[in-house]
Amino acid sequence: MDDVTAVEARTLLAGAFAEDPLMRWFFPDDDARPHACAALFGLFAEQYLAAGRVDVVRRDRPVAVAMWRWPGTAPMEQPETLPTPPGLMTALMGAARAADLGAAMRPVGGLRPPEPYAYLHLLGVDPAARGQGLGGELLETGLASARGAGLTACLETMNPGNVPFYEAHGFSVRHELRLGAGGPTVWAMAT
C-alpha cells in the first residue's frame, strides 16, 4: 500500500469505471464518458484524500485504489475551489437530467445498515491489471481495519459481475433495487 495523488486516483478510477453500468447510465455518450468520469472521480478523490481512508496498490503507477468513509469522520467539506457533486453533475449533464438522476439515486443511501459502519465508496483496478488479485488485496485490507474497529462494512454496486466478487470476501446482498429513470439495478451489500 502506498500514497496516491488525486490526479492518479482520478485517472485510475475513470479507466476502471468507464464501462460500469452506473457510469454508462450517468454518461451515455461513449466519447464523453471517460472525461466526465475523470471529472467526477477527481472530485471524490479530493474529498477522500482530505477526509477518508484511501488504500492503493502501486506498481510503477497506481494500479488499484479503494476509498472508504469511516464513522466519526466529519462530513467531507468541499473546498471553495471545487464544485459540489450536484453542481458538477449539473455541469456535465444539464440541470434536468442531473435532477432526474439525483432523484433516482436518492433511495440508495437508505439501503445501508444502521450507523456505525465502514462504507466502501469506490474500489477500482486498472483494466490492464485485472485478474491479479489486487482488488481483493485492497478489499481485505479495508475489511481487516473495519473488523478491528468492530464495524460492519457496506457498499453498493451496480455491476452484476461484482456481486460474486464481494460475496467471496464476506459480503452478502441485503437489498436489491432497480433505480428509476432507466437506471441500473443496485445491490446493497454488507458484511
N, C-alpha and C positions, 0 to 999 in steps of 0.2 A: 504494500500500500504506500502511496506517495501523495504529494500535493498535486493540485490541478488548478490552472487558471480558468477564469470564466470563459475566455475565448476558446481554450482547448475543450472544455466541457460542452460548450455550445456546439462546436463543430462535431464532436463525437456524437452527441445526442441527436443532432439533426440528421446525421447519417444513419444512426441506429433506428430512428423512428420514421424515416422517410416513407415507409410502406405500411406503417401501423394504421389499423382501421380508424382510430380516433383522429390521427393527423390527416388521413385521406378524407375524412368527413369534414374536418375543420377547413382544410385547404385542398379542394378537389383538383385544382389545376396542377398537373404534374410538373410543369416548368417552374411555377412559383412556389410550390411546396417546400423545396429544400431551403429557400431563402426565408420563407415565413417560419418554418420550424426553427431555423437558426436564430431568428429574432426572438421567438417565444422562449426557446431553451436558454438563450443568453440571459434573458430576464430572470428565469428561475435559477440559473447558475449564480448570478449576482446575489440573489436573495439567500440561497442555501449556503454559499460560501461565507456570507456575513452572519447567518444565524441558524445554521442547521448542521447536520452531520453529512459530510461528503467523503466517501471512500472511493479510491481509484486504484486501478492496476495500470502501471506504466511499463511500457517496453521502451522503445526509442521515443515514444509519444504515448499519451494516454490511450488505452485500448478498451477500457471498461470503467464505468462510473456509476455509483449509486448515491442517491440523495434522499436523506431521511429527515423527518421532523420528529423531535423528541418532546415529551411533555415538559411543561415548565419553561419551554423556550418562549421568549417574548414573541408576540406576533411579528412577522417579518415586516419591518418598516421599509417603505420604498424610498430610496434616495430621490431627492428632488430632480436629479439629473436623468432619472429613468422613468419611463411611462409606467402606469399601473397595468396589471394584466388585462383588465377590461378595456382600458384605453388602447393598449397595444392591439388587442383583438379587433376593436373597432377600426383602428387604422389599417389593419391587414385585410379585413373582410367587409368593411362597411357596417354602419350602425344597425341596420335592420337585421342583417344576418348574425352579427355578434349578439344582439339581443335575443334572437330566436335560439341560438346555440347555448347562450348563457342560461336561458330558462330551461332548456332541455337538460343541461348539466346539473342544475340546482339540486335534484334529489340525491345525487351521488354522495355528498358529504353525510347525509343521514343514514347511509348504509354501514358506516364504520361502527366498531364496538364502542361501548362507553369508555370515556377517559379513565385513566391514563393509558396511552398506547404509543408505540413507536410506529410512525407512518412512513412507509416506503413510497415516496412520490415518483421517483424515476430510477430505473435500472436499465442501462444501455450498454451494449457491447458493439464495438466497431464491426460492421458486417464482415470484414476481411479476417477478423479474429474469432468469429463464432465457432462453436463446437470444440473449444479448448478448455471448457470448464471455468472460464473467467467470471461469467455472471454468477454461477454457483458459489465461487470463491468469495465474491463481494457480498452476496446474499448471506452466506454463512457468517461472515464477519459481523454484519449488522445484527443478525439474529442472535449471535452469541452475546453481543452487548445488550440487546433487549432482554434476553433471558437473565443475564447477570443483574439487570436492574429490576427484574420482576415484572416486566412489561409484556403484554400481548403485542404482536406485530400485525399490522394490517396493510392492505394495499387494494387498489382497483386495477384491473386490466381489461382492456377492450379487445385484446388479441386472443382468440381462442387457442392458438398454439402455445401461449404462455401458461395456460391453466395447468397442464400436466407438469410443467417445469416447477411451478410454485408448489404444487401438491407434493412433488418429490422432496421438497425442502420443508415439509411440515405444515404448509398452509392448507386450509380447506375452504371451499366455496361456502360463504354464508348467505349471500344474496345474488340473484341473477336478475338483471333489469334491462329491458330494451329501452334505449333512450328515444325520446320523441324527436320530432323534426327530421326523421330519417336517419337518426344516429345509430351507432353500433350497439351491441349488447355489452353490458358492463358485468363483470364478475367481481364482486366484492369478496375478498379473501382475508382470513385471519388465522393466526396460529393458535 
